[in-house]
Every structure is written in C-alpha cells, then in structure tokens.
Amino acid sequence: MKCFVFILLLTDLYIPDFAEHIMVTPPRTFLRLAAFALSLIAGGASSAHAQQSAETLHQRATAAMCSNCHGTEGRTVEGSAIPSLVGMPKDYMLLQMKAFKDGSRPATVMHQITKGLTDAQVNTIANYYANTKR
C-alpha cells in the first residue's frame, strides 16, 4: 500500500494529468513505468526480510561483547575455566546473569559487566546463545 501511495505522489508531482499521459504514452515507456512500479512493490516485500536480518545482526552484535572471554560465538577453548555459552539454555543463562548482577554469585568481572547491561540486553544475549547450535 505504501508503494502505491508513493507512486501516486510521484505521478502527481511529475505528471499532473496522469490518466491522459497514459493514453498518449508509447507502449515501451508505459512498460518501463510499470516495471518501475513493480520494482517499488517488490522492494517493499524485501524490506521485511531486511528488517529480520537487521534484528538478527543486532542480536549477534549484542552477544559479541561476550566473545573477549567466552570465545567467538560463545565457544571457549577446550579445557578453559570459562564456560562456553553456545547452546546454554536461555532460562539458565538469565538466572546466572541475574545472580551476577545482584551479587549472589561470586565472579571476577561478570558482576561488573552485568551491572552495565539492561534487562533487554541480557535477554537478547541469552536468546542468541540459546538459539545458536553447539
């Protein structure tokens, strides 16, 4: 619908009497205009995919702050004292992050890091690692 309104606005701005213009426009020019209109409509359909990709990218970027200690994609080096985050259940991770934040779980730096995160960020991180395959 947005694309249709946009096309109408364009036609009113550039071609005052659009209906008359269509009647006298050669078929080749009309086909170009129709192709342009279809490309605008198709662009609207791909915006939903772009929005989904942007959300996925945002989740990944938020979770990337954990990579300094927990490894790329939450995969630590084998034998590390630092736990791997990938595939960790969301509820468990949320519980641990809350414990770090309120100080009930001892840590070296996690209590400081979690205090700087909002609940939405913690939820995004937990969701990202829970949905990432091991």
N, C-alpha and C positions, 0 to 999 in steps of 0.2 A: 504494500500500500504506500509506503514512504517513497518508493521509487516512482510510482505512478504520479504522486503529487509533485515530485521533483521534476518529472518530465513535463507535467502541465505547467509548472512555473517556468521552466526553460522555454517552452514553446510560447508562452505569453510574453516573455521578455524579448525573445529574438524574432518571433514571427507573430505579429499582432493578430492576423486573421488566419489561424492555423488550418481551419477546415477548407478555406479557399486555397491555401497553399498546397494542401494535399491533392486537391483536384487538378492543379496545374503542374505539379511536380512530376518530372520524368520518373518512370518506374525504378531506375537504377538509384536515384537519390532517395526515393522513398524506402527502398530496401536497405540502404545504408542507415537511414534514420531508424528503421525497425530493428536492425541489428544492434545499433547503439542502445536502443531502449531495452532490448533483451539482455544486453551485457550489464546494464544497470540493475535489472531484476536479478540476474544471476549473481551479481556482486552482493546483493542483499542476502541471498541464501548462503553465500560463503562467509558472511560476517558472523553467523552463529558458530561456524567451525573455528573462525579466528578467535572468537571470544572464549571458546572452550580451550583452545591452545594457549591463550593468554593466561587463563586461570591455572592450567597445568604448569606453565612456566613460572607463575608466581609461587605456586606451592613448592616447586623444585628450588627456586631461589631462596625461599624462606628456610627450607630444610638444609640448604648448602652451608649455613652458618655452623652446622654441627660437624662438618667434614674435617675441620682442623684437628679435632681429637678423635672423632669416630670414623674417620676414613671417608673416601669418596663413596657416595651413595650409601653411606652408613655401614660400610663393610670395613671392619678393622682388620689389621694384620693378624694372622693366626698366632695364638699364644699371647695376645695382648691382654693387659689387665683391664683395658677399657672395653666395655661391651659393644657388640655390633648392634646397630639399631634396625637394620633392614629386616623386615618381616616381623618385628616385635608387635604384639597385639596393641591396638590403639588404647584400650581401657587401661592396660598395664602401664603403658608409657605415660598416659595422662596422670595416673596415680603417682608414679615416680616423680614426674615433673612437679606435681603439687607438693610432694614431700620435700623436694629440694627447695622449692620456693618458700615454704613455711618453716624450713629449718629442721623438720623432724627426721630427715635422712641426712647423715653426715656426708660431706663431699669436700673436695679441694677447691674447685671452681664452679661447679654446677649450681650451687646456691646463689652465686653472684650472677651467673648467666640467666638463670630462670627469673630472677627478680626484674631483669630488664625486658622480659617478654610479656606481651599481653596474653590474655586467655585465648584470643583468636589465633595468635601466632603459635601458641603451644598446641592448639587443636589442629592447625594446619600441618605442623611438623609431625605430630602423632599420626594423623591421617595419611600423610605422604609415606612415612616409613612402614606403616601397617599395610599399605597397598602395594609396596614395592616387593617384588619377588626376591627370595634369597638366592 
